[in-house]
Amino acid sequence: MRLREYTSILCPFAIHLLLPTLSHAMSFDCHNIRDNKQSFDISPLGTPISVMTTEDHSPSPTMTNTTFTIDICTPLKKAVGIPKGEDCPSGTMLCAIKRLVNTSENSTLLEHVIPIAGRYTLGAGTELDPEITRLKTSSSASDREKEGFRLALHGPKYPEKKGVKQKAVIEFLCNDKAEEKKVMAKRGSVAARKADEDGDGEEEDRSATGETADDGHGGTLKYLDYSMVGDSQVLSLEWQTKYACEDAGKRGDDDKKSSASSSAPPPTSSSAPG
């Protein structure tokens, strides 16, 4: 198993997590994310995708691998064959799984399964409670230099009884150079992720085990930080995608028209009978 060492990355927009949001809580629809008269459709990104960060415990022969898996549109499907305690509860849209890897013993121990955000039943005592901020009209001058939006999603406490509130903040940034790519990783499979962390996964699965992952649409999801901010444990992610561009809808319509035009059969010419 190839070992990789990662240094801690400080969240560049952590200061915004302490400021009141300009947006109000609302129901979440990834087909129409709207703030300040601007809408974004990120529904093509609605499939499970994972990033992983590693904490090296040198000189001890151990390290902690934390895999964060998200489906931005719908709750993650329960993995087949995985015991209940080794997967996030139903309704989770963003799940963190921590494992302790001992390289000298070639062993892996499951430490924590953390539901960070999701759509849960009322009994869970939490709601997704999305907060959306269009960057171009943000109160922050540094935000206004960017194009896209910031999305905050809330989750339950972990541990459940006397734990810390969980939260995810994802900054969707316009990347208009993105091109469609073939999805190589089997994202969303807890079994596949565990096999890869144990060193038994296939090579094609490894693109989903670094701090940056290809989203299959030419964009990238990047892990930034997972730490305490105020009274919450906050996961910070950056998602560069063409679907965060404010003209993405218009450009998509133009692409469809262009594609339809290029695929249309050429006109046939009729000749007069001789």
ZASEMAR-346017 format. One record per atom (N, C-alpha, C, O): x negated, z negated, y negated. Coordinates in pm, whole numbers, padded with zeros to 5 digits, always signed. Layout:
<pts>
XZY ...
</pts>
This chain:
<pts>
-00085+00000+00120 +00000+00000+00000 -00087+00000-00124 -00174-00086-00138 -00067+00092-00211 -00145+00103-00333 -00098-00002-00434 +00021-00012-00463 -00192-00079-00487 -00159-00183-00583 -00182-00133-00723 -00281-00064-00750 -00091-00169-00813 -00104-00129-00953 -00088-00253-01039 -00004-00338-01012 -00170-00263-01142 -00164-00379-01230 -00106-00337-01364 -00151-00238-01423 -00007-00408-01412 +00058-00376-01537 +00038-00490-01636 +00047-00607-01599 +00010-00457-01757 +00002-00558-01862 +00138-00576-01925 +00223-00487-01919 +00158-00691-01986 +00286-00720-02047 +00307-00632-02169 +00216-00614-02249 +00430-00576-02182 +00464-00490-02295 +00561-00565-02384 +00668-00605-02338 +00526-00585-02509 +00615-00652-02601 +00723-00556-02648 +00695-00440-02677 +00845-00603-02656 +00957-00520-02698 +00946-00487-02846 +00944-00578-02928 +00937-00358-02884 +00916-00321-03024 +01036-00346-03112 +01024-00349-03235 +01153-00365-03051 +01269-00389-03135 +01333-00524-03105 +01453-00543-03126 +01250-00619-03056 +01304-00751-03020 +01366-00822-03139 +01460-00900-03122 +01314-00795-03259 +01368-00860-03377 +01516-00831-03394 +01591-00915-03445 +01558-00711-03351 +01699-00673-03367 +01791-00751-03275 +01911-00761-03300 +01735-00808-03169 +01817-00882-03075 +01864-01014-03136 +01960-01074-03087 +01795-01059-03242 +01831-01184-03306 +01924-01162-03424 +01977-01259-03480 +01944-01037-03464 +02028-01008-03579 +02170-00979-03535 +02191-00930-03424 +02269-01007-03619 +02407-00975-03584 +02424-00823-03572 +02369-00748-03653 +02499-00779-03472 +02521-00637-03456 +02619-00584-03561 +02706-00657-03607 +02602-00458-03596 +02694-00396-03691 +02820-00347-03621 +02920-00315-03685 +02813-00342-03489 +02926-00290-03414 +03007-00404-03356 +02955-00514-03336 +03133-00379-03329 +03218-00481-03270 +03230-00457-03121 +03207-00347-03072 +03265-00562-03051 +03281-00551-02906 +03396-00455-02877 +03497-00455-02947 +03380-00374-02773 +03481-00274-02742 +03472-00240-02594 +03377-00278-02526 +03574-00168-02545 +03567-00119-02409 +03459-00011-02403 +03434+00058-02501 +03397+00001-02285 +03281+00090-02272 +03317+00214-02192 +03365+00203-02079 +03294+00330-02250 +03318+00457-02184 +03196+00545-02209 +03172+00587-02322 +03119+00573-02103 +02993+00647-02123 +03019+00792-02162 +02925+00863-02200 +03145+00839-02153 +03179+00974-02199 +03194+00978-02351 +03181+01084-02413 +03220+00864-02410 +03245+00862-02554 +03196+00730-02613 +03274+00638-02637 +03066+00722-02636 +03006+00605-02699 +03003+00634-02849 +02935+00726-02894 +03076+00554-02924 +03098+00590-03064 +03066+00474-03159 +03103+00359-03134 +02996+00506-03266 +02971+00410-03373 +02949+00486-03503 +02877+00586-03506 +03011+00438-03608 +02992+00495-03742 +03013+00646-03744 +02929+00721-03794 +03127+00690-03688 +03171+00830-03692 +03085+00924-03608 +03094+01046-03623 +03002+00869-03521 +02919+00954-03435 +02947+00920-03289 +02950+00803-03251 +02967+01022-03208 +02993+01002-03066 +02879+01055-02982 +02814+01154-03017 +02855+00989-02869 +02754+01031-02772 +02817+01034-02634 +02895+00945-02599 +02785+01136-02557 +02832+01147-02419 +02711+01139-02326 +02635+01235-02315 +02694+01025-02260 +02580+01009-02169 +02626+01010-02024 +02553+00965-01935 +02747+01060-02000 +02801+01059-01864 +02713+01134-01763 +02713+01096-01645 +02638+01239-01802 +02550+01303-01702 +02442+01208-01648 +02385+01234-01542 +02415+01098-01719 +02315+01003-01674 +02373+00899-01579 +02302+00807-01537 +02501+00912-01545 +02569+00812-01464 +02534+00818-01317 +02616+00862-01236 +02415+00776-01283 +02372+00765-01144 +02268+00655-01138 +02198+00633-01237 +02253+00584-01027 +02157+00474-01022 +02013+00522-01044 +01972+00624-00989 +01940+00448-01124 +01799+00477-01150 +01724+00344-01161 +01778+00247-01214 +01602+00340-01111 +01526+00216-01105 +01391+00226-01174 +01326+00330-01171 +01350+00115-01235 +01213+00099-01283 +01163-00034-01227 +01242-00123-01197 +01031-00047-01215 +00975-00168-01158 +00856-00215-01239 +00775-00134-01284 +00846-00344-01259 +00729-00402-01325 +00663-00500-01230 +00730-00562-01147 +00531-00513-01241 +00454-00597-01151 +00375-00701-01229 +00309-00670-01327 +00384-00825-01183 +00305-00935-01240 +00199-00976-01138 +00231-01023-01029 +00073-00957-01174 -00039-00988-01085 -00074-01136-01098 -00088-01187-01209 -00088-01205-00983 -00118-01348-00984 -00264-01376-00948 -00294-01481-00891 -00355-01285-00981 -00497-01303-00950 -00546-01435-01008 -00501-01475-01116 -00639-01504-00939 -00710-01461-00818 -00633-01477-00687 -00684-01445-00580 -00510-01527-00696 -00427-01536-00575 -00398-01395-00525 -00383-01303-00606 -00389-01375-00394 -00361-01241-00339 -00213-01206-00344 -00163-01136-00256 -00143-01255-00446 +00001-01230-00455 +00036-01163-00588 -00040-01170-00684 +00150-01100-00590 +00204-01041-00712 +00356-01041-00700 +00412-01042-00590 +00422-01040-00815 +00567-01035-00818 +00613-00897-00863 +00579-00852-00972 +00690-00831-00780 +00751-00703-00814 +00896-00727-00854 +00973-00786-00779 +00933-00681-00973 +01072-00691-01016 +01127-00551-01036 +01077-00476-01119 +01229-00517-00960 +01293-00386-00968 +01424-00399-01043 +01510-00480-01008 +01440-00319-01147 +01563-00316-01226 +01635-00185-01196 +01580-00077-01216 +01757-00195-01147 +01836-00076-01114 +01961-00075-01199 +02032-00175-01210 +01989+00040-01260 +02103+00053-01351 +02182+00179-01321 +02125+00284-01292 +02314+00166-01328 +02403+00282-01339 +02477+00262-01470 +02557+00170-01483 +02451+00348-01566 +02501+00326-01701 +02650+00350-01714 +02710+00312-01815 +02713+00412-01614 +02855+00445-01626 +02946+00362-01537 +03056+00327-01578 +02903+00329-01417 +02989+00259-01322 +02910+00151-01249 +02787+00155-01246 +02979+00054-01190 +02909-00048-01112 +02831+00013-00997 +02872+00115-00940 +02719-00050-00963 +02636-00004-00853 +02711-00021-00720 +02782-00119-00700 +02694+00076-00632 +02755+00066-00501 +02677-00033-00416 +02554-00042-00424 +02750-00108-00334 +02685-00202-00245 +02605-00127-00141 +02654-00030-00082 +02482-00171-00118 +02396-00104-00021 +02439-00139+00121 +02473-00254+00150 +02438-00041+00207 +02479-00060+00346 +02370-00136+00421 +02252-00102+00412 +02411-00237+00495 +02317-00308+00580 +02235-00415+00511 +02147-00474+00574 +02261-00442+00383 +02187-00543+00310 +02269-00672+00307 +02386-00668+00267 +02212-00784+00349 +02286-00911+00347 +02338-00944+00208 +02280-00904+00107 +02449-01018+00203 +02516-01049+00077 +02422-01112-00025 +02426-01076-00143 +02340-01204+00017 +02251-01275-00075 +02134-01193-00124 +02058-01241-00209 +02117-01072-00073 +02003-00990-00111 +02043-00872-00198 +01964-00779-00217 +02165-00875-00251 +02212-00769-00340 +02299-00832-00447 +02357-00939-00426 +02309-00767-00563 +02390-00821-00672 +02539-00815-00637 +02579-00732-00556 +02620-00901-00697 +02763-00903-00666 +02834-00775-00709 +02783-00700-00793 +02950-00752-00652 +03030-00635-00688 +03061-00636-00838 +03089-00741-00895 +03054-00519-00898 +03078-00507-01041 +02952-00497-01124 +02957-00463-01242 +02836-00526-01062 +02710-00523-01135 +02670-00379-01169 +02670-00291-01083 +02635-00357-01295 +02585-00227-01340 +02433-00228-01358 +02369-00122-01357 +02376-00346-01375 +02232-00358-01392 +02186-00480-01313 +02223-00593-01343 +02104-00454-01211 +02063-00558-01116 +01911-00568-01112 +01841-00468-01109 +01862-00692-01113 +01718-00717-01100 +01690-00785-00967 +01759-00881-00931 +01590-00738-00895 +01551-00799-00769 +01402-00830-00775 +01319-00741-00793 +01369-00959-00759 +01229-01004-00764 +01181-01034-00623 +01249-01100-00545 +01061-00984-00592 +01000-01009-00461 +00855-01052-00480 +00783-00998-00564 +00814-01148-00401 +00675-01193-00401 +00602-01121-00289 +00639-01131-00172 +00498-01047-00326 +00420-00969-00230 +00286-01038-00208 +00214-01066-00304 +00253-01066-00082 +00124-01124-00046 +00042-01016+00022 +00071-00975+00134 -00061-00969-00049 -00138-00856+00003 -00229-00895+00118 -00261-00812+00203 -00273-01021+00122 -00362-01063+00231 -00287-01078+00362 -00342-01054+00469 -00160-01119+00353 -00078-01135+00472 +00012-01015+00498 +00081-01008+00600 +00012-00919+00404 +00096-00799+00415 +00243-00838+00434 +00312-00786+00521 +00287-00933+00349 +00424-00983+00361 +00496-00975+00227 +00434-00971+00122 +00629-00973+00233 +00713-00969+00114 +00825-01071+00127 +00893-01077+00230 +00844-01152+00023 +00945-01255+00024 +01042-01232-00092 +01000-01222-00208 +01171-01224-00062 +01272-01211-00166 +01282-01342-00243 +01302-01448-00183 +01268-01336-00377 +01273-01456-00459 +01405-01470-00535 +01470-01574-00528 +01445-01365-00608 +01564-01374-00692 +01641-01242-00691 +01581-01135-00688 +01773-01252-00694 +01862-01137-00714 +01945-01170-00837 +02029-01260-00832 +01922-01098-00948 +01977-01136-01077 +02073-01029-01130 +02029-00919-01163 +02202-01060-01141 +02294-00967-01206 +02280-00978-01358 +02313-01082-01416 +02232-00873-01422 +02204-00879-01566 +02326-00838-01649 +02351-00896-01754 +02400-00738-01602 +02519-00693-01677 +02611-00620-01581 +02567-00562-01482 +02741-00625-01613 +02835-00554-01527 +02978-00581-01564 +03008-00654-01658 +03067-00519-01488 +03211-00537-01504 +03258-00627-01391 +03278-00582-01278 +03275-00753-01422 +03309-00851-01321 +03455-00895-01334 +03521-00868-01434 +03503-00962-01230 +03638-01017-01235 +03640-01134-01332 +03536-01188-01369 +03759-01174-01372 +03772-01285-01467 +03710-01413-01413 +03666-01498-01490 +03708-01426-01282 +03652-01546-01221 +03504-01562-01247 +03451-01673-01238 +03436-01453-01279 +03292-01461-01304 +03262-01521-01440 +03149-01559-01468 +03364-01529-01526 +03347-01594-01655 +03264-01515-01753 +03205-01573-01844 +03258-01383-01737 +03179-01302-01829 +03240-01163-01842 +03314-01119-01754 +03209-01095-01949 +03253-00958-01970 +03133-00874-02011 +03031-00927-02055 +03147-00743-01995 +03039-00653-02035 +03015-00661-02185 +02901-00657-02230 +03122-00671-02262 +03117-00694-02406 +03012-00604-02474 +02919-00656-02535 +03026-00471-02465 +02924-00382-02520 +02914-00386-02672 +03015-00399-02742 +02792-00375-02721 +02767-00366-02866 +02688-00237-02889 +02584-00216-02827 +02738-00152-02977 +02679-00020-03001 +02636-00008-03146 +02712-00041-03237 +02515+00037-03167 +02463+00057-03302 +02402+00195-03315 +02303+00226-03248 +02458+00278-03400 +02399+00408-03430 +02273+00385-03513 +02279+00319-03617 +02160+00437-03469 +02033+00405-03532 +02022+00462-03674 +01965+00397-03762 +02075+00581-03697 +02061+00645-03828 +02133+00570-03939 +02100+00585-04057 +02232+00489-03901 +02307+00415-04003 +02286+00264-03989 +02364+00185-04041 +02179+00225-03918 +02149+00084-03899 +02102+00021-04030 +02058+00092-04121 +02113-00111-04040 +02063-00182-04158 +01911-00190-04160 +01852-00225-04262 +01848-00157-04047 +01702-00161-04037 +01641-00028-04079 +01682+00078-04032 +01542-00035-04168 +01476+00088-04215 +01403+00157-04100 +01401+00280-04094 +01343+00081-04009 +01271+00142-03897 +01368+00211-03802 +01335+00314-03743 +01488+00154-03786 +01590+00219-03703 +01632+00353-03761 +01649+00451-03688 +01647+00358-03891 +01699+00479-03956 +01602+00597-03946 +01639+00711-03975 +01479+00570-03904 +01383+00679-03881 +01402+00743-03743 +01339+00844-03713 +01488+00683-03661 +01510+00732-03525 +01646+00800-03514 +01731+00786-03603 +01666+00872-03406 +01795+00933-03376 +01840+00885-03240 +01766+00895-03143 +01961+00834-03233 +02014+00782-03108 +02098+00659-03134 +02159+00646-03240 +02102+00569-03036 +02183+00448-03052 +02126+00336-02965 +02053+00360-02869 +02161+00214-03002 +02122+00096-02925 +02246+00039-02859 +02349+00021-02923 +02234+00010-02730 +02346-00042-02652 +02309-00177-02594 +02210-00189-02522 +02389-00278-02625 +02370-00412-02569 +02482-00441-02470 +02600-00423-02502 +02446-00486-02350 +02542-00520-02245 +02518-00663-02200 +02404-00708-02190 +02626-00735-02173 +02614-00876-02139 +02647-00902-01993 +02717-00824-01928 +02593-01012-01943 +02616-01048-01804 +02638-01197-01788 +02649-01270-01886 +02645-01243-01664 +02670-01384-01636 +02544-01468-01653 +02437-01416-01682 +02559-01597-01635 +02443-01685-01634 +02372-01675-01501 +02433-01652-01396 +02241-01692-01506 +02164-01699-01381 +02061-01809-01394 +01985-01813-01491 +02056-01902-01294 +02151-01920-01184 +02293-01947-01234 +02313-01983-01350 +02389-01928-01147 +02529-01926-01188 +02576-02055-01254 +02647-02049-01355 +02538-02169-01201 +02590-02297-01250 +02528-02337-01383 +02598-02348-01484 +02398-02360-01385 +02330-02413-01504 +02218-02319-01548 +02109-02363-01585 +02247-02191-01543 +02142-02094-01572 +02141-02045-01716 +02196-02109-01805 +02077-01932-01735 +02057-01870-01866 +02140-01743-01873 +02145-01666-01777 +02205-01720-01986 +02283-01599-02005 +02194-01476-01995 +02082-01474-02047 +02245-01373-01929 +02172-01248-01911 +02225-01142-02007 +02343-01141-02042 +02136-01053-02048 +02173-00949-02144 +02076-00832-02129 +01958-00851-02097 +02125-00712-02151 +02040-00592-02151 +02056-00520-02284 +02167-00504-02333 +01945-00476-02341 +01948-00395-02462 +01873-00265-02432 +01754-00266-02402 +01946-00156-02441 +01890-00024-02408 +01890+00061-02534 +01994+00081-02596 +01775+00111-02570 +01764+00198-02687 +01757+00343-02639 +01658+00386-02581 +01866+00416-02665 +01873+00558-02628 +01817+00640-02744 +01873+00639-02854 +01708+00711-02720 +01640+00787-02824 +01650+00936-02796 +01635+00981-02682 +01676+01013-02901 +01689+01158-02888 +01558+01221-02843 +01453+01201-02905 +01565+01297-02736 +01453+01379-02690 +01508+01518-02666 +01555+01549-02556 +01502+01603-02770 +01563+01735-02760 +01476+01835-02685 +01511+01953-02676 +01362+01788-02631 +01276+01876-02552 +01305+01864-02404 +01244+01933-02322 +01399+01777-02368 +01426+01749-02227 +01481+01872-02156 +01564+01945-02211 +01434+01893-02038 +01481+02001-01952 +01531+01943-01821 +01482+01838-01777 +01627+02010-01760 +01680+01963-01632 +01570+01967-01526 +01494+02064-01517 +01562+01861-01447 +01465+01855-01339 +01535+01814-01211 +01640+01748-01214 +01477+01852-01100 +01532+01813-00971 +01506+01665-00949 +01394+01617-00968 +01607+01592-00907 +01591+01450-00881 +01523+01434-00745 +01575+01480-00643 +01406+01368-00745 +01330+01353-00623 +01351+01217-00558 +01344+01205-00436 +01378+01114-00638 +01386+00979-00584 +01524+00948-00530 +01625+00996-00584 +01530+00870-00426 +01658+00825-00372 +01696+00698-00447 +01689+00588-00392 +01738+00713-00572 +01764+00597-00655 +01891+00527-00610 +01983+00589-00557 +01894+00396-00631 +02013+00319-00604 +02019+00258-00466 +02109+00180-00437 +01926+00292-00379 +01926+00236-00246 +01836+00114-00242 +01714+00125-00254 +01896-00004-00225 +01817-00126-00218 +01724-00121-00099 +01610-00167-00106 +01772-00066+00012 +01689-00057+00131 +01567+00029+00106 +01457-00005+00148 +01587+00143+00035 +01475+00232+00006 +01376+00164-00088 +01255+00179-00072 +01428+00088-00187 +01338+00019-00279 +01255-00085-00207 +01135-00097-00232 +01318-00160-00115 +01246-00263-00043 +01141-00201+00048 +01029-00252+00058 +01176-00090+00115 +01080-00023+00202 +00959+00023+00123 +00846+00015+00172 +00982+00073+00001 +00873+00120-00080 +00783+00005-00124 +00660+00018-00125 +00845-00109-00160 +00765-00223-00202 +00683-00278-00087 +00575-00332-00107 +00735-00262+00037 +00661-00306+00155 +00555-00205+00197 +00474-00232+00286 +00555-00089+00130 +00457+00013+00165 +00504+00108+00272 +00426+00189+00321 +00634+00099+00310 +00686+00182+00419 +00771+00296+00369 +00819+00377+00449 +00791+00306+00238 +00877+00410+00183 +00808+00545+00181 +00686+00553+00186 +00888+00651+00175 +00832+00784+00166 +00779+00810+00027 +00821+00746-00069 +00687+00902+00015 +00621+00929-00112 +00719+00971-00220 +00699+00939-00337 +00827+01043-00182 +00921+01092-00282 +00997+00978-00349 +01052+00996-00458 +01000+00860-00287 +01070+00747-00346 +00988+00675-00452 +01042+00593-00525 +00860+00704-00462 +00773+00626-00547 +00793+00653-00695 +00749+00573-00778 +00856+00762-00731 +00878+00789-00872 +00974+00689-00934 +00986+00682-01056 +01041+00610-00851 +01134+00509-00902 +01076+00369-00895 +01150+00271-00905 +00943+00355-00879 +00884+00223-00864 +00783+00192-00973 +00708+00095-00959 +00777+00271-01079 +00687+00241-01190 +00765+00191-01309 +00887+00178-01303 +00694+00162-01417 +00760+00112-01537 +00834+00222-01612 +00912+00194-01702 +00811+00348-01575 +00884+00462-01631 +00938+00547-01516 +00867+00571-01419 +01063+00592-01529 +01125+00672-01424 +01190+00795-01482 +01248+00790-01591 +01180+00907-01410 +01247+01032-01447 +01397+01016-01421 +01437+00970-01314 +01479+01053-01518 +01624+01036-01501 +01692+01157-01438 +01814+01158-01422 +01614+01260-01402 +01671+01377-01337 +01728+01480-01432 +01775+01585-01389 +01725+01451-01563 +01776+01543-01665 +01671+01570-01772 +01704+01604-01885 +01545+01554-01735 +01436+01580-01828 +01400+01461-01914 +01303+01467-01989 +01476+01353-01905 +01448+01234-01984 +01380+01127-01902 +01357+01145-01782 +01347+01015-01966 +01279+00906-01898 +01339+00772-01937 +01376+00749-02052 +01347+00684-01839 +01385+00545-01861 +01259+00461-01851 +01183+00475-01755 +01237+00375-01949 +01113+00297-01956 +01143+00148-01968 +01225+00107-02050 +01076+00068-01886 +01084-00077-01897 +00997-00123-02014 +00884-00078-02029 +01052-00212-02096 +00977-00266-02209 +00948-00415-02193 +00833-00458-02209 +01051-00495-02162 +01031-00639-02163 +01149-00708-02095 +01260-00656-02093 +01124-00826-02041 +01230-00911-01987 +01190-01055-02017 +01109-01114-01946 +01248-01111-02122 +01205-01242-02169 +01317-01311-02245 +01422-01252-02271 +01293-01437-02280 +01391-01515-02355 +01394-01470-02501 +01290-01460-02566 +01515-01444-02550 +01538-01415-02692 +01657-01501-02733 +01770-01475-02690 +01634-01601-02815 +01740-01694-02847 +01778-01772-02723 +01692-01832-02658 +01908-01772-02689 +01953-01847-02572 +01979-01756-02452 +02043-01798-02356 +01930-01632-02458 +01954-01536-02350 +01825-01480-02294 +01725-01467-02364 +01830-01446-02164 +01721-01372-02100 +01755-01224-02118 +01855-01176-02064 +01671-01151-02193 +01706-01016-02236 +01612-00913-02171 +01490-00922-02182 +01673-00816-02105 +01600-00700-02053 +01605-00590-02158 +01713-00550-02202 +01488-00541-02198 +01480-00434-02298 +01430-00306-02231 +01325-00305-02166 +01506-00199-02249 +01473-00069-02192 +01477+00037-02301 +01547+00022-02401 +01401+00143-02280 +01405+00259-02370 +01437+00382-02287 +01372+00409-02185 +01539+00456-02330 +01582+00575-02255 +01572+00696-02349 +01651+00710-02442 +01473+00781-02323 +01458+00903-02401 +01534+01015-02331 +01507+01047-02216 +01629+01074-02404 +01718+01171-02341 +01777+01264-02446 +01796+01226-02561 +01806+01385-02405 +01871+01480-02496 +02014+01438-02526 +02072+01484-02625 +02073+01352-02442 +02210+01310-02465 +02222+01205-02576 +02333+01166-02613 +02109+01161-02629 +02111+01070-02744 +02094+01146-02876 +02090+01084-02982 +02085+01277-02869 +02075+01359-02990 +02215+01376-03049 +02312+01396-02976 +02225+01368-03180 +02357+01370-03243 +02425+01505-03236 +02547+01514-03255 +02350+01610-03209 +02411+01743-03194 +02417+01784-03047 +02432+01903-03017 +02404+01689-02956 +02400+01721-02814 +02527+01790-02767 +02521+01884-02688 +02642+01745-02817 +02769+01807-02776 +02777+01952-02818 +02818+02037-02739 +02739+01981-02943 +02742+02118-02993 +02642+02205-02917 +02671+02319-02881 +02522+02148-02893 +02420+02225-02823 +02465+02255-02680 +02436+02363-02627 +02535+02160-02618 +02585+02182-02483 +02688+02293-02478 +02688+02374-02386 +02776+02297-02579 +02876+02405-02586 +02808+02540-02605 +02849+02639-02545 +02704+02543-02690 +02632+02668-02713 +02562+02715-02586 +02559+02834-02556 +02505+02618-02509 +02438+02653-02383 +02537+02711-02284 +02506+02806-02213 +02659+02653-02279 +02760+02703-02186 +02802+02845-02223 +02818+02930-02136 +02818+02872-02355 +02855+03006-02400 +02746+03106-02367 +02773+03218-02324 +02620+03063-02388 +02506+03151-02360 +02497+03182-02212 +02471+03295-02173 +02520+03078-02129 +02514+03096-01984 +02625+03188-01937 +02603+03275-01853 +02746+03169-01992 +02859+03253-01952 +02835+03397-01992 +02871+03489-01918 +02774+03417-02109 +02747+03552-02158 +02644+03623-02071 +02658+03741-02040 +02539+03547-02031 +02432+03608-01952 +02476+03638-01809 +02423+03729-01745 +02575+03560-01758 +02619+03581-01621 +02733+03681-01610 +02772+03720-01499 +02788+03724-01722 +02899+03818-01720 +02849+03955-01673 +02740+03996-01713 +02926+04026-01590 +02883+04158-01542 +02879+04257-01658 +02960+04248-01750 +02784+04351-01655 +02774+04449-01763 +02895+04540-01764 +02952+04569-01659 +02935+04587-01880 +03051+04676-01889 +03023+04807-01817 +02911+04859-01821 +03125+04860-01750 +03110+04987-01680 +03156+05101-01769 +03256+05089-01840 +03084+05209-01764 +03121+05325-01845 +03199+05423-01760 +03163+05450-01645 +03304+05475-01816 +03387+05572-01742 +03356+05712-01792 +03339+05734-01912 +03348+05804-01702 +03319+05944-01741 +03444+06028-01724 +03524+06005-01633 +03460+06125-01811 +03577+06213-01805 +03564+06306-01688 +03454+06354-01658 +03676+06334-01619 +03669+06426-01506 +03624+06564-01549 +03665+06613-01654 +03540+06627-01468 +03487+06757-01502 +03585+06867-01469 +03556+06985-01492 
</pts>
